[in-house]
Amino acid sequence: MALILGSTSPYRRELLERLGLVFSVAAPRCDEEALKDPSLAPQALAEHLALAKAQSLAATHPGDVIIGADQVCEHQGAILGKPGGQAAACAQLARLAGGTHRLVTALAVVHGAVVLRHTEIAVLHMRPLDAAMISRYVARDQPFDCAGSYKLERGGIALFSAIETADHSAITGLPLLALVRFLTQLGQLLP
């Protein structure tokens, strides 16, 4: 059985590589933007998108194990997307500075009729930041492709006073602890 990561995210690919498994990467065959239902709560949206990504590849890869994931940054009930540029990144960080927000990371593993799902919620406490601190950070890490506008695996860790989660890999986009559990259930030998 082949292992396929249904994601174009370089962050998820790097995380999966940590497990030392042979896998391929395929772009999900679904319109993610069209699937973003504004009536869904942040957790439900992440779970819906993760499953849709995995299922979009399952039909064309029967017998393979497909991994789908999605992440939503939620602040005071609102979803913060990827900023796409410097000004939007600075605005997101100014909004989050000195407060608490959540990263909701959903995982869906599909193997034939078997569907395994997990959601990891991280609560992040950001330090108070002034405009100069935010500007320096954004110039350094350029987190334009990251919801919440930070890269914890790089310099973004300095923005936080505390992080509450059972699985720190989920913050980067793929909850490896749950994934290892699922792959083991499906017969993959790890380590």
C-alpha positions in Angstrom: 0.0 0.0 0.0 1.4 3.4 -1.0 1.3 6.4 1.3 0.1 9.7 -0.3 0.1 13.1 1.3 -2.8 15.0 -0.1 -1.2 18.4 0.3 0.9 20.9 -1.5 2.2 22.3 1.8 6.0 22.2 2.1 5.5 22.3 5.9 3.4 19.1 5.9 5.8 17.4 3.6 8.7 18.2 5.9 6.8 17.0 8.9 6.0 13.7 7.2 9.6 13.2 6.2 10.5 13.2 9.9 8.9 9.7 10.1 11.3 8.2 7.5 8.5 6.8 5.4 8.4 6.5 1.7 5.5 8.6 0.4 4.4 10.6 -2.5 2.7 14.0 -2.6 -0.4 14.8 -4.6 -2.4 18.0 -4.8 -6.0 17.4 -3.6 -8.5 17.3 -6.4 -11.1 19.6 -4.8 -11.8 23.3 -4.8 -10.8 24.3 -1.3 -12.2 27.8 -1.6 -15.6 26.5 -2.8 -15.7 24.1 0.2 -15.2 26.9 2.7 -18.6 27.1 4.2 -18.9 30.3 6.2 -21.6 28.8 8.4 -19.2 26.2 9.8 -17.4 26.9 13.1 -13.6 26.9 12.8 -13.2 23.3 14.1 -15.9 22.0 11.8 -14.4 23.8 8.8 -10.9 22.4 9.4 -12.4 18.9 9.8 -14.5 19.2 6.7 -11.6 20.4 4.5 -9.2 17.7 5.8 -11.6 15.0 4.9 -12.5 16.5 1.5 -8.8 16.7 0.6 -8.2 13.0 1.5 -11.4 11.8 -0.2 -10.7 13.8 -3.3 -7.6 11.5 -4.0 -9.0 8.2 -2.6 -11.1 7.4 -5.7 -8.1 7.6 -8.0 -5.8 5.8 -5.6 -7.7 2.8 -4.4 -5.8 0.7 -1.9 -3.5 3.5 -1.0 -3.4 5.4 2.3 -4.3 9.0 1.7 -3.5 11.7 4.3 -5.4 14.9 4.3 -5.0 17.8 6.7 -6.2 21.4 7.2 -5.5 24.1 9.7 -7.5 27.1 10.8 -6.3 30.0 12.9 -9.2 31.2 15.1 -9.2 34.4 17.1 -12.3 35.5 19.0 -14.5 33.3 16.8 -13.1 34.7 13.5 -11.0 32.7 11.1 -7.7 34.3 10.1 -6.4 33.1 6.7 -3.0 33.3 5.1 -2.0 36.9 4.9 -0.4 36.8 1.5 1.7 39.9 2.0 3.6 42.1 4.4 0.8 44.6 5.3 -1.8 41.8 6.0 0.8 39.8 8.1 1.6 42.9 10.2 -2.1 43.5 10.7 -2.8 39.9 11.8 0.1 40.0 14.3 -1.1 43.3 15.7 -4.5 41.8 16.2 -3.1 38.7 17.9 -0.5 40.5 20.0 -0.9 40.3 23.8 -3.8 37.8 23.5 -4.8 34.2 23.1 -5.9 32.4 19.9 -6.3 28.8 18.7 -4.8 26.8 15.9 -7.2 24.0 14.9 -5.5 21.3 12.9 -7.6 18.5 11.5 -6.3 15.2 10.1 -8.1 12.6 8.0 -6.5 9.4 6.9 -8.5 7.4 4.2 -7.7 3.8 3.3 -10.5 2.2 1.2 -13.6 2.3 3.4 -11.6 3.1 6.5 -11.6 6.8 7.6 -9.6 7.8 10.6 -10.0 11.4 11.9 -8.3 13.5 14.6 -8.4 17.2 15.5 -5.7 18.9 17.6 -6.4 22.2 19.1 -3.5 24.4 20.3 -4.0 27.4 22.5 -1.3 30.0 21.9 -0.5 33.0 24.1 1.2 35.8 22.2 3.4 38.3 23.9 2.5 42.0 23.7 4.2 43.3 20.6 4.7 46.8 19.3 4.7 47.8 15.6 8.6 47.7 15.4 8.8 44.2 16.8 6.1 43.0 14.4 7.8 44.6 11.4 11.2 43.1 12.3 9.6 39.7 12.7 7.7 39.8 9.4 10.8 41.0 7.5 12.8 38.1 9.0 10.4 35.1 8.5 8.1 36.4 5.8 5.2 34.3 7.1 2.9 35.2 4.2 1.8 31.6 3.6 0.9 30.9 7.2 -2.5 31.5 8.9 -1.8 33.7 11.8 1.3 35.2 10.2 4.0 33.4 12.1 6.3 30.4 11.7 6.9 28.8 15.1 9.5 26.4 13.6 11.5 29.5 12.9 11.8 32.9 14.5 8.1 33.1 15.3 8.6 31.1 18.5 9.9 34.4 20.1 6.4 35.9 19.7 4.9 33.7 22.3 4.8 33.4 26.1 3.1 30.0 26.2 1.7 27.2 23.9 -0.7 24.6 25.1 -1.0 21.5 23.0 -0.5 17.8 23.2 1.3 17.6 19.9 3.5 20.5 18.8 3.8 19.1 15.3 0.2 20.0 14.7 1.1 23.7 15.0 3.1 23.3 11.7 0.1 21.6 10.0 0.3 17.8 10.6 -0.4 16.2 13.9 2.3 13.5 13.8 1.3 11.7 17.1 -2.2 10.9 15.8 -0.8 10.1 12.3 1.6 7.6 13.8 -1.2 6.0 15.7 -3.4 5.8 12.6 -0.6 4.4 10.3 0.2 1.8 12.9 -3.4 0.7 13.0 -3.3 0.3 9.2 -0.2 -1.9 9.5 2.6 0.5 8.8 5.7 -0.4 10.8 7.0 2.6 12.8 9.8 3.2 13.6 
